[in-house]
Amino acid sequence: MPDALPPRAPAPRALSGRAPSAPTGTRPALRLAIVWSLALAALVAVLLVDVRGPLELAMPRRATLVGGILVASFAHAVATVIFHTVTSNRILTPSIIGFDSMYTLMQTLTVFVFGGSAIAATDGLPKLLAQTALMVIAATALYTWLLDRSGGGVLTLLLVGVVIGLAFDSVSSFVQRILSPTDYDLLSLELFGRLSSVQPDHLPLALAVCGAVGAVVWMRRRRLDVVLLGRDGATALGVDHRRELIVALICVSVLVAFATALAGPMTFFGFLVATLAYRLAGSHKHAHVLPMAVGLGVLALAGAQLVMRHVFDAAGLVTVIIEVVGGIAFLALLLGRRRPK
């Protein structure tokens, strides 16, 4: 079909069936400029504030941290926004399909079979690629199999993902109970988001993957706007809904799997920045929401890094704090939607 789509599409339906209202008279470009100015300022502060020791030793470590912030923010923000689009539900996260549970299971079985020392011994680019490939292949096989089945759809996919995730969590919990205390301590370090442990030799590949997936998503941004209307609305406008669904889910699986293998699981981080982006973008179009979500992700991680490192001297708790805030935002949104009118 031709790439050109109607210049204006009806506003998408939210979870409650009502169209999300964007503020009138807003300027999405100005909002994006403000958020990204603050995000870039926070990145510069992370790179330059309170540098101790020789610059030639401190700058590479700071640059690696900045690279990890960019990769994690881009991957989780873009994946969550796209996932919300294809599922027509803004209270879900890509982790519902079982990415975090699969990552936990792989790490647990590695420690159980080879011992805790295997984590450090195998911590390199081959392990990163193997974990990412395994998660992407499993997720893609699940997508295509369920969507090809008669009567299969996004709801079936989500339900199967929940069941698989619960099964992986149960196996992981059982195996962790029989690990030695030393092995369990080494394993627990791998099961939390850890921007500070991103390896510098992993970043070029991570940035290349994010760039490639980002290019695919950006070229399809107008089609994603139409997918917001649902299967019937997209089909009526000439968009192959099933094809766009599979392409979007593959992009989600690549981003989440790579970000999880690189920096550990972050369950609610993407949900937090995506929810804020919907409120602040001033438009429902992906051309505005996606850059806003990424900018807010960079600002959140870099700002939290600055505060926790230079105010509380607890930089290792950055992802934990963000996950707590994201979980609270998730519960607030969920309970707010159930409040009687």
Phi, psi and omega per residue, in radians:
M1 nan 2.739 3.121
P2 -1.189 2.663 -3.105
D3 -1.269 -0.439 -3.078
A4 -1.236 2.322 3.117
L5 -2.133 2.895 3.117
P6 -0.966 2.395 -3.059
P7 -1.098 -0.473 -3.118
R8 -2.290 2.294 3.089
A9 -2.052 2.653 3.095
P10 -1.037 2.659 3.140
A11 -1.080 2.440 -3.100
P12 -1.239 2.754 3.098
R13 -1.462 2.419 3.054
A14 -1.522 -3.086 -3.103
L15 -1.035 -0.637 -3.089
S16 -1.443 -0.029 -3.127
G17 1.620 -0.112 3.122
R18 -1.652 2.595 3.120
A19 -1.308 2.274 3.100
P20 -1.155 2.300 -3.062
S21 -1.616 2.204 3.036
A22 -1.634 2.483 -3.130
P23 -1.036 2.433 3.135
T24 -1.348 2.527 3.102
G25 1.322 0.216 -3.141
T26 -1.387 2.806 3.109
R27 -2.161 1.691 -3.113
P28 -1.005 -0.668 -3.126
A29 -1.106 -0.712 3.115
L30 -1.157 -0.720 3.106
R31 -1.078 -0.750 3.111
L32 -1.086 -0.738 -3.129
A33 -1.081 -0.720 -3.138
I34 -1.145 -0.842 -3.105
V35 -1.106 -0.779 -3.117
W36 -1.238 -0.519 3.040
S37 -1.113 -0.762 3.097
L38 -1.157 -0.689 -3.137
A39 -1.129 -0.770 3.131
L40 -1.158 -0.659 3.081
A41 -1.099 -0.692 3.108
A42 -1.150 -0.678 3.105
L43 -1.127 -0.735 3.103
V44 -1.100 -0.675 3.107
A45 -1.136 -0.743 3.085
V46 -1.029 -0.650 -3.080
L47 -1.324 -0.567 -2.925
L48 -2.062 -0.387 -3.031
V49 -1.261 2.307 3.021
D50 0.957 0.918 3.074
V51 -1.363 2.188 -3.124
R52 -1.987 2.366 3.138
G53 1.523 -3.087 -3.124
P54 -1.093 2.457 -3.124
L55 -1.091 -0.608 -3.105
E56 -1.168 -0.313 3.063
L57 -1.668 -0.645 -3.070
A58 -1.384 -0.657 -3.031
M59 -1.113 -0.748 3.110
P60 -1.047 -0.681 3.117
R61 -1.188 -0.733 3.108
R62 -1.144 -0.706 3.141
A63 -1.126 -0.651 3.086
T64 -1.122 -0.707 3.100
L65 -1.107 -0.747 3.100
V66 -1.093 -0.725 3.094
G67 -1.084 -0.714 3.090
G68 -1.107 -0.675 3.091
I69 -1.091 -0.763 -3.127
L70 -1.122 -0.772 -3.110
V71 -1.157 -0.835 -3.114
A72 -1.108 -0.740 -3.134
S73 -1.123 -0.819 -3.114
F74 -1.121 -0.862 -3.041
A75 -1.092 -0.885 -3.068
H76 -1.237 -0.675 -3.120
A77 -1.170 -0.894 -3.111
V78 -1.124 -0.765 -3.125
A79 -1.078 -0.718 -3.104
T80 -1.213 -0.737 3.122
V81 -1.089 -0.780 3.133
I82 -1.129 -0.708 3.135
F83 -1.099 -0.715 3.062
H84 -1.075 -0.643 -3.133
T85 -1.140 -0.855 -3.039
V86 -1.320 -0.426 3.119
T87 -1.643 -0.142 -3.088
S88 0.942 0.658 -3.083
N89 -2.599 2.117 -3.058
R90 -1.715 0.215 3.064
I91 -1.960 0.236 3.098
L92 -1.856 2.764 3.031
T93 -2.237 2.730 3.125
P94 -1.025 -0.385 3.140
S95 -1.141 -0.253 -3.140
I96 -1.153 -0.383 3.121
I97 -1.351 -0.258 3.033
G98 1.929 0.263 -3.130
F99 -1.088 -0.843 -3.132
D100 -1.090 -0.713 -3.140
S101 -1.151 -0.681 3.110
M102 -1.155 -0.715 3.104
Y103 -1.088 -0.791 3.121
T104 -1.064 -0.739 -3.140
L105 -1.125 -0.743 -3.141
M106 -1.106 -0.763 3.122
Q107 -1.137 -0.706 -3.126
T108 -1.134 -0.783 -3.140
L109 -1.171 -0.590 3.090
T110 -1.078 -0.793 3.125
V111 -1.183 -0.694 -3.121
F112 -1.125 -0.701 -3.077
V113 -1.430 -0.758 -2.995
F114 -1.907 -0.138 -3.123
G115 1.634 2.857 -3.084
G116 -1.111 -0.508 -3.141
S117 -1.159 -0.327 -3.125
A118 -1.162 -0.437 -3.127
I119 -1.116 -0.841 3.134
A120 -1.263 -0.609 -3.095
A121 -1.192 -0.555 -3.093
T122 -1.806 0.158 -3.074
D123 -1.361 1.585 -3.121
G124 -2.786 -3.030 -3.113
L125 -1.097 -0.696 3.095
P126 -1.028 -0.692 3.112
K127 -1.154 -0.722 3.116
L128 -1.063 -0.801 -3.135
L129 -1.164 -0.686 -3.129
A130 -1.140 -0.784 3.126
Q131 -1.112 -0.771 -3.136
T132 -1.116 -0.793 -3.119
A133 -1.090 -0.723 -3.126
L134 -1.109 -0.773 -3.127
M135 -1.194 -0.687 -3.131
V136 -1.193 -0.754 -3.139
I137 -1.105 -0.774 -3.141
A138 -1.114 -0.759 -3.128
A139 -1.174 -0.735 -3.133
T140 -1.131 -0.725 3.101
A141 -1.070 -0.703 3.122
L142 -1.134 -0.762 3.134
Y143 -1.019 -0.982 -3.029
T144 -1.131 -0.661 -3.115
W145 -1.160 -0.806 -3.090
L146 -1.258 -0.691 -3.114
L147 -1.286 -0.361 3.090
D148 -1.464 -0.334 -3.122
R149 -1.252 2.604 3.110
S150 -1.138 2.148 -3.134
G151 1.492 -0.086 3.126
G152 -1.277 2.592 -3.132
G153 -2.820 -2.970 -3.088
V154 -1.108 -0.689 -3.140
L155 -1.078 -0.755 3.089
T156 -1.094 -0.729 3.117
L157 -1.037 -0.780 -3.129
L158 -1.144 -0.732 -3.141
L159 -1.125 -0.750 3.102
V160 -1.123 -0.687 3.103
G161 -1.082 -0.704 3.098
V162 -1.091 -0.783 -3.134
V163 -1.108 -0.780 3.125
I164 -1.102 -0.740 3.110
G165 -1.064 -0.742 3.100
L166 -1.113 -0.676 3.113
A167 -1.130 -0.766 3.110
F168 -1.095 -0.723 3.122
D169 -1.105 -0.683 3.140
S170 -1.137 -0.772 3.121
V171 -1.128 -0.743 3.133
S172 -1.082 -0.771 3.136
S173 -1.085 -0.721 3.138
F174 -1.123 -0.787 -3.120
V175 -1.167 -0.670 -3.129
Q176 -1.125 -0.496 -3.140
R177 -1.210 -0.394 -3.109
I178 -1.821 0.139 3.051
L179 -1.374 2.702 3.027
S180 -1.226 2.721 -3.131
P181 -0.994 -0.659 -3.138
T182 -1.155 -0.807 3.126
D183 -1.113 -0.652 3.135
Y184 -1.160 -0.673 3.104
D185 -1.109 -0.735 3.112
L186 -1.148 -0.653 3.131
L187 -1.180 -0.711 -3.074
S188 -1.073 -0.487 3.108
L189 -1.177 -0.421 -3.116
E190 -1.547 -0.148 -3.003
L191 -1.768 0.200 3.076
F192 -2.159 2.665 3.056
G193 -1.055 2.367 -2.993
R194 -2.542 1.414 -3.138
L195 -1.116 -0.568 -3.083
S196 -1.215 -0.292 -3.107
S197 -1.758 0.175 3.079
V198 -1.126 2.298 -3.105
Q199 -1.462 2.367 -3.102
P200 -1.089 -0.550 -3.141
D201 -1.308 -0.168 3.075
H202 -1.504 -0.397 -2.992
L203 -1.143 -0.736 3.136
P204 -0.993 -0.768 3.113
L205 -1.160 -0.714 -3.141
A206 -1.088 -0.777 3.125
L207 -1.151 -0.621 3.110
A208 -1.163 -0.726 3.114
V209 -1.115 -0.796 3.120
C210 -1.076 -0.700 3.129
G211 -1.133 -0.730 -3.134
A212 -1.155 -0.827 3.130
V213 -1.154 -0.687 3.109
G214 -1.069 -0.658 3.105
A215 -1.130 -0.716 3.114
V216 -1.102 -0.802 -3.121
V217 -1.118 -0.739 -3.086
W218 -1.152 -0.659 3.113
M219 -1.169 -0.406 -3.114
R220 -1.842 0.282 -3.025
R221 -1.110 -0.631 -3.141
R222 -1.239 -0.622 3.088
R223 -1.174 -0.629 3.074
L224 -1.121 -0.607 3.054
D225 -1.032 -0.682 3.141
V226 -1.288 -0.621 3.108
V227 -1.048 -0.483 3.084
L228 -1.004 -0.414 -3.117
L229 -1.362 -0.132 -3.101
G230 1.667 3.032 -3.063
R231 -1.078 -0.831 -3.089
D232 -1.134 -0.791 -3.136
G233 -1.131 -0.734 3.131
A234 -1.152 -0.739 3.131
T235 -1.111 -0.682 3.132
A236 -1.115 -0.499 3.126
L237 -1.611 0.128 3.035
G238 1.556 0.257 3.129
V239 -1.699 2.301 3.080
D240 -1.302 1.687 -3.007
H241 -1.081 -0.756 -3.095
R242 -1.123 -0.742 3.132
R243 -1.116 -0.784 3.117
E244 -1.104 -0.604 3.114
L245 -1.102 -0.829 -3.108
I246 -1.166 -0.765 3.129
V247 -1.068 -0.767 -3.134
A248 -1.121 -0.737 -3.128
L249 -1.191 -0.600 3.067
I250 -1.142 -0.749 3.079
C251 -1.053 -0.728 3.098
V252 -1.067 -0.795 -3.098
S253 -1.122 -0.697 3.137
V254 -1.134 -0.826 -3.095
L255 -1.126 -0.849 -3.077
V256 -1.199 -0.731 -3.137
A257 -1.103 -0.763 -3.116
F258 -1.195 -0.753 3.139
A259 -1.137 -0.659 3.133
T260 -1.182 -0.765 3.126
A261 -1.174 -0.509 -3.101
L262 -1.412 -0.816 -2.994
A263 -2.204 0.163 3.134
G264 1.526 2.937 -3.080
P265 -1.272 2.464 3.019
M266 -2.359 1.602 -2.941
T267 -1.177 -0.832 -2.987
F268 -1.857 0.012 -3.120
F269 -1.114 -0.855 3.126
G270 -1.069 -0.700 3.109
F271 -1.073 -0.723 -3.116
L272 -1.083 -0.878 -3.071
V273 -1.268 -0.577 3.101
A274 -1.150 -0.745 3.135
T275 -1.101 -0.735 3.089
L276 -1.147 -0.637 -3.125
A277 -1.128 -0.682 3.110
Y278 -1.070 -0.616 -3.096
R279 -1.374 -0.552 -2.981
L280 -1.795 -0.275 -3.038
A281 -1.186 -0.537 -3.098
G282 1.374 0.150 -3.126
S283 -2.814 2.666 3.077
H284 -1.598 -0.076 -3.091
K285 -1.231 2.474 -3.135
H286 -1.157 -0.446 3.090
A287 -1.078 -0.398 3.108
H288 -1.828 -0.680 -3.056
V289 -1.220 -0.746 -3.091
L290 -1.098 -0.900 3.088
P291 -1.084 -0.598 3.111
M292 -1.134 -0.753 3.139
A293 -1.103 -0.745 3.132
V294 -1.140 -0.772 3.123
G295 -1.068 -0.737 3.101
L296 -1.151 -0.615 3.089
G297 -1.117 -0.788 3.093
V298 -1.078 -0.778 3.140
L299 -1.099 -0.713 -3.120
A300 -1.159 -0.847 -3.103
L301 -1.200 -0.785 -3.128
A302 -1.182 -0.744 3.113
G303 -1.109 -0.746 3.104
A304 -1.120 -0.659 3.105
Q305 -1.075 -0.754 3.133
L306 -1.114 -0.817 -3.093
V307 -1.143 -0.832 -3.073
M308 -1.214 -0.566 -3.123
R309 -1.378 -0.807 -2.961
H310 -1.704 -0.234 3.110
V311 -1.852 -0.851 -3.075
F312 -1.829 -0.101 -3.136
D313 0.935 0.801 -3.134
A314 -2.487 1.041 -3.055
A315 -1.112 -0.453 -3.122
G316 -1.196 -0.229 -3.112
L317 -1.670 0.156 -3.063
V318 -1.028 -0.944 -3.086
T319 -1.175 -0.559 3.110
V320 -1.128 -0.797 3.132
I321 -1.094 -0.757 -3.136
I322 -1.132 -0.664 3.102
E323 -1.122 -0.684 3.104
V324 -1.114 -0.800 3.120
V325 -1.094 -0.742 3.116
G326 -1.111 -0.687 3.094
G327 -1.128 -0.697 3.098
I328 -1.129 -0.739 3.105
A329 -1.090 -0.675 3.114
F330 -1.086 -0.816 3.139
L331 -1.141 -0.688 -3.140
A332 -1.115 -0.745 3.128
L333 -1.174 -0.727 -3.129
L334 -1.122 -0.817 -3.130
L335 -1.214 -0.583 3.124
G336 -1.148 -0.604 3.125
R337 -1.279 -0.417 3.138
R338 -1.567 -0.063 -3.126
R339 -1.187 2.315 -3.132
P340 -1.110 2.528 -3.114
K341 -1.469 nan nan
